[in-house]
Amino acid sequence: MAFGDFGRAGGDIAFSRRSLLRSSAWLTAGAAMSAMPMGRLAFAHDVSESWPNISTMVNSYLDSKKVASMLVTLGDGQEDHAHTIGGGTLALGDSTPIDEDSLFRIYSMTKPITGMATMMLIDEGLLGLDQPVGEILPAFADMQVLVDPEGSLEDTVPADRPITIRHLLTHTAGIGYLITSKGPLGQAFVDQGLVGGRVSRFPIPGLPNVTPAPNLEEWADRLATLPLMAQPGTEWIYSASIDLLGRVIEVVSGQSFESFLQTRLFDPCGMSSTYFTVPKSEAGRLTTNYGIAGGLTLPIDTGANSIFLDAPFVPSGGGGLVSSAKDYDRFLRMVLGYGLLDGERVMSESAVRVGTSNLLPDAVDTSTTWIAGEGHGAGGRVVGKQYGWGGAAGTLASVDFSLNKRVCLFTQYMPTEAYPIRKEFLAAIQADLKNKLLG
């Protein structure tokens, strides 16, 4: 049994409520950003002195032992190495320092990767953005919709339109999620083993005991038997739709989802440290993930005994990957380069431009959702010229096309609302940029 499969109490929800880097943080400071010493420090990657407020914030968490590690990376255009702030160790009380090759559970930062993989297939004509999913996965052709999202699974009406690939990419398919569904539907996700990311090999209070579906195909077939929470294309509901895209990719490409990501994204991008299953030989690079409860910081998944050393039953396109700061920065570099990385074309410029644009259906009102006032692209939020997402264990990442910048924050703790790191990180960036403008 996978006691730690991502459950209702996961921190992914709170971590995704506000934009990663609001326009007031980056976009009002173009002149200051262009004058940053990033290019001049190509071989001196630590830029703490140039970003004192970020450095102070990061060091406050490290010095107080609230987290074992916190690493910020700041990349400028297509420079081949991001600059860093922070550090720490693989675990509290451990003497092994982390670096850009250390491994972190990135959870929902997997979603933009799955989104870009989907855009590749759309660009190649193997998928259509507005193609009904039922044409690829027939079990999804005739869906039912709950009259009450928290009510009886028998009280339904027929879907008045098909689920499309656009709906899956933007969480507007009406599909539920283990961490957002309530009532009978939420229990059905547990009973059917419709898991997303994994947390631990051991029982964790607050997380349901879930036996996962045996494979991605069966996972998708079971999901198709459950009613939707809303009519497709009408509401933004954080959902298992990005996980379902993993199965769509398998059917359309003729490859396993894991193989497709490896051959089409990870290998071409030089992402040699991004895994659904961390090889035993690399366990020494894997950080420990912590649970924060009642003022206590407790290890819930140690590097040496991590659940990510086991192959998952279901490779989760919505939250299943482990990666390094260096690897994810290479993915962001590729996106920021509109599909070009180190002179090699990984995906087409048009695929990136469409995937990082606002793809929300016109009828969707997001005013009462976590992304109010924002857009949503292929697996990530869109705010102006920014595209990115965060993860349940404190990670976050974004690119800003208008400033030609990329940024990541890596740490490991759950739930994310235990610490106001996102808010403090935003404030620190704003303060540093303001100082640069005034200085």
Long-range contacts (C-beta under 8 A, 24 or more apart in sequence): 1-209, 1-210, 1-211, 2-195, 2-198, 2-201, 2-210, 2-211, 2-212, 2-307, 2-313, 3-200, 3-201, 3-202, 3-203, 3-204, 3-207, 3-209, 3-210, 4-198, 4-199, 4-200, 4-201, 4-202, 4-203, 4-204, 4-207, 4-300, 4-301, 4-307, 5-178, 5-195, 5-196, 5-197, 5-198, 5-199, 5-207, 5-210, 5-212, 6-107, 6-178, 6-179, 6-195, 6-196, 6-197, 6-198, 6-199, 6-207, 6-316, 6-319, 6-392, 7-178, 7-179, 7-199, 7-204, 7-206, 7-207, 7-208, 7-210, 8-178, 8-179, 8-180, 8-186, 8-206, 8-207, 8-208, 9-179, 9-206, 9-207, 9-415, 10-107, 10-179, 10-197, 10-199, 10-207, 10-392, 10-414, 10-415, 11-392, 11-393, 11-394, 11-414, 11-415, 11-416, 11-417, 11-418, 12-107, 12-108, 12-179, 12-197, 12-238, 12-319, 12-390, 12-391, 12-392, 12-416, 13-179, 13-180, 13-238, 13-370, 14-415, 14-416, 14-417, 15-108, 15-390, 15-391, 15-392, 15-394, 15-396, 15-416, 15-417, 15-422, 16-108, 16-238, 16-370, 16-371, 16-381, 16-389, 16-390, 17-370, 18-370, 18-422, 18-423, 19-371, 19-374, 19-381, 19-383, 19-386, 20-381, 20-383, 20-386, 20-388, 20-389, 20-390, 20-396, 20-397, 20-398, 20-422, 21-383, 21-386, 21-388, 21-398, 21-400, 21-407, 21-426, 21-429, 22-383, 22-426, 23-383, 23-384, 23-386, 24-430, 25-426, 25-429, 25-430, 25-433, 26-386, 26-400, 26-402, 26-403, 26-405, 26-429, 26-433, 27-384, 27-385, 27-400, 27-402, 27-403, 28-433, 29-433, 29-434, 29-436, 29-437, 30-402, 30-403, 31-437, 32-433, 32-436, 32-437, 33-403, 33-405, 33-433, 33-436, 34-403, 35-436, 36-76, 36-436, 38-74, 38-75, 38-76, 38-79, 38-83, 39-76, 39-79, 41-83, 42-79, 42-81, 45-81, 45-82, 45-83, 45-84, 46-83, 46-84, 46-85, 47-74, 47-83, 47-84, 47-85, 48-85, 48-86, 50-432, 51-85, 51-428, 51-429, 51-432, 52-432, 52-435, 53-427, 53-428, 53-429, 53-431, 53-432, 53-435, 54-85, 54-425, 54-428, 54-429, 54-432, 55-85, 55-86, 56-428, 57-424, 57-425, 57-428, 58-85, 58-86, 59-86, 61-411, 61-419, 61-421, 62-86, 62-87, 62-88, 65-92, 65-297, 66-297, 66-413, 66-419, 67-290, 67-394, 67-411, 67-412, 67-413, 67-419, 68-92, 68-94, 68-287, 68-288, 68-290, 68-412, 69-98, 69-102, 69-287, 69-410, 69-411, 69-412, 70-409, 70-410, 70-411, 71-98, 71-100, 71-102, 71-325, 71-408, 71-409, 71-410, 71-411, 72-407, 72-408, 72-409, 72-410, 72-425, 73-100, 73-325, 73-329, 73-406, 73-407, 73-408, 73-409, 73-410, 74-405, 74-406, 74-407, 75-329, 75-332, 75-333, 75-336, 75-405, 75-406, 75-407, 76-404, 76-405, 77-336, 77-404, 77-405, 78-333, 78-336, 78-337, 78-341, 80-333, 80-342, 82-325, 82-326, 82-329, 82-406, 82-408, 84-325, 90-285, 90-286, 90-287, 90-288, 90-303, 91-287, 91-288, 91-299, 91-302, 91-303, 92-288, 92-290, 92-297, 92-299, 94-288, 96-284, 98-287, 100-324, 100-325, 100-326, 100-329, 101-273, 101-285, 101-324, 101-325, 101-326, 102-285, 102-286, 102-287, 102-324, 102-325, 102-410, 103-273, 103-275, 103-278, 103-282, 103-285, 103-286, 103-287, 103-303, 103-322, 103-323, 103-324, 104-287, 104-322, 104-323, 104-324, 104-325, 104-393, 104-395, 104-410, 104-411, 104-412, 105-197, 105-287, 105-289, 105-301, 105-308, 105-322, 105-391, 105-392, 105-393, 105-395, 105-412, 106-321, 106-322, 106-323, 106-328, 106-391, 106-393, 106-395, 107-197, 107-319, 107-321, 107-391, 107-392, 107-393, 107-395, 108-197, 108-318, 108-319, 108-389, 108-390, 108-391, 108-392, 109-321, 109-323, 109-328, 109-389, 109-390, 109-391, 109-395, 109-396, 109-397, 110-197, 110-242, 110-316, 110-317, 110-318, 110-319, 110-320, 110-321, 110-391, 111-242, 111-317, 111-318, 111-319, 111-379, 111-380, 111-389, 112-331, 112-335, 112-378, 112-379, 112-380, 112-387, 112-388, 112-389, 112-397, 113-261, 113-265, 113-317, 113-321, 113-331, 113-379, 114-242, 114-245, 114-246, 114-249, 114-261, 114-317, 114-318, 114-379, 115-169, 115-242, 115-245, 115-355, 115-377, 115-378, 115-379, 115-380, 116-265, 116-331, 116-335, 116-347, 116-351, 116-352, 116-355, 116-378, 116-379, 117-245, 117-249, 117-260, 117-261, 117-264, 117-265, 117-317, 118-165, 118-168, 118-169, 118-245, 118-248, 118-249, 118-355, 118-378, 118-379, 119-347, 119-351, 119-352, 119-354, 119-355, 119-378, 120-264, 120-347, 120-351, 121-249, 121-252, 121-253, 122-165, 122-351, 122-354, 123-347, 123-348, 123-350, 123-351, 126-252, 126-253, 127-165, 127-248, 127-252, 128-165, 129-164, 129-165, 129-166, 129-169, 129-354, 129-359, 130-164, 130-165, 130-166, 131-164, 131-165, 132-162, 132-163, 132-164, 133-162, 133-163, 133-164, 133-165, 133-167, 133-168, 133-173, 133-244, 133-248, 134-162, 134-163, 136-248, 136-251, 136-252, 137-220, 137-224, 137-244, 137-247, 137-248, 137-251, 139-220, 139-221, 139-224, 139-225, 140-224, 143-174, 143-224, 143-227, 143-228, 143-232, 144-227, 144-228, 145-174, 145-227, 145-228, 145-229, 145-230, 145-231, 146-185, 146-227, 146-228, 146-229, 149-176, 149-181, 149-182, 149-183, 149-185, 149-229, 149-230, 150-182, 150-183, 150-184, 150-185, 151-183, 151-184, 152-184, 153-184, 153-185, 153-188, 153-226, 153-227, 156-227, 159-228, 159-231, 159-232, 160-231, 161-231, 161-232, 161-233, 162-232, 163-228, 163-232, 164-232, 164-233, 165-245, 165-248, 166-359, 166-361, 167-232, 167-233, 167-241, 167-361, 168-241, 168-242, 168-244, 168-245, 168-248, 169-241, 169-242, 169-245, 169-355, 169-359, 169-376, 169-377, 169-378, 169-379, 170-236, 170-359, 170-360, 170-361, 170-364, 170-376, 170-377, 171-236, 171-237, 171-238, 171-239, 171-241, 171-242, 171-376, 172-232, 172-233, 172-234, 172-235, 172-236, 172-237, 172-360, 172-361, 172-364, 173-228, 173-232, 173-233, 173-239, 173-241, 173-244, 174-228, 174-229, 174-230, 174-231, 174-232, 174-234, 174-235, 174-237, 174-239, 175-223, 175-228, 175-229, 175-237, 175-239, 175-240, 175-241, 175-244, 176-226, 176-228, 176-229, 176-237, 176-239, 176-240, 177-237, 177-238, 177-239, 177-240, 178-208, 178-210, 178-240, 179-238, 180-237, 180-238, 180-239, 181-229, 185-226, 185-227, 185-229, 188-226, 189-226, 192-222, 192-223, 192-225, 192-226, 193-219, 193-222, 194-219, 194-222, 194-223, 194-226, 194-240, 195-219, 195-314, 195-316, 196-240, 196-243, 196-316, 196-318, 196-319, 196-320, 197-316, 197-318, 197-319, 197-320, 197-392, 198-307, 198-308, 198-312, 198-316, 198-320, 199-289, 199-300, 199-301, 199-307, 199-414, 200-289, 200-300, 200-301, 200-307, 201-301, 201-305, 201-306, 201-307, 201-310, 202-300, 204-291, 204-300, 205-293, 212-312, 212-313, 212-314, 213-313, 213-314, 214-313, 215-313, 215-314, 216-246, 216-247, 216-250, 216-257, 216-314, 216-315, 217-247, 217-250, 219-243, 219-247, 219-314, 220-244, 220-247, 233-361, 233-363, 233-364, 234-361, 234-363, 234-364, 235-364, 235-365, 236-360, 236-364, 236-366, 236-369, 236-371, 236-376, 238-370, 240-318, 241-318, 242-317, 242-318, 242-379, 243-314, 243-316, 243-317, 243-318, 243-319, 244-317, 245-317, 245-379, 246-315, 246-316, 246-317, 249-317, 256-315, 257-315, 257-317, 258-315, 265-331, 265-346, 266-327, 268-341, 268-344, 268-346, 269-327, 269-330, 269-331, 269-334, 269-341, 269-346, 270-330, 270-341, 270-342, 271-323, 271-327, 271-328, 271-330, 271-331, 272-327, 273-323, 273-324, 273-326, 273-327, 274-321, 274-322, 274-323, 274-324, 274-327, 274-328, 275-308, 275-321, 275-322, 275-323, 276-311, 276-312, 276-315, 276-316, 276-320, 276-321, 276-322, 277-308, 277-309, 277-310, 277-311, 277-312, 278-306, 278-308, 278-309, 278-322, 280-309, 283-309, 285-324, 286-322, 287-412, 288-412, 289-393, 289-412, 289-413, 289-414, 290-412, 290-413, 290-414, 291-413, 291-414, 291-415, 292-413, 292-414, 292-415, 292-418, 292-419, 293-418, 297-413, 300-414, 319-391, 319-392, 325-408, 325-410, 328-397, 328-408, 329-406, 329-408, 332-397, 332-398, 332-399, 332-406, 332-408, 333-406, 335-387, 335-399, 336-399, 336-401, 336-404, 336-405, 336-406, 354-378, 355-379, 356-380, 356-382, 356-387, 356-399, 356-401, 357-382, 358-382, 390-416, 390-422, 392-416, 394-419, 394-421, 396-422, 396-425
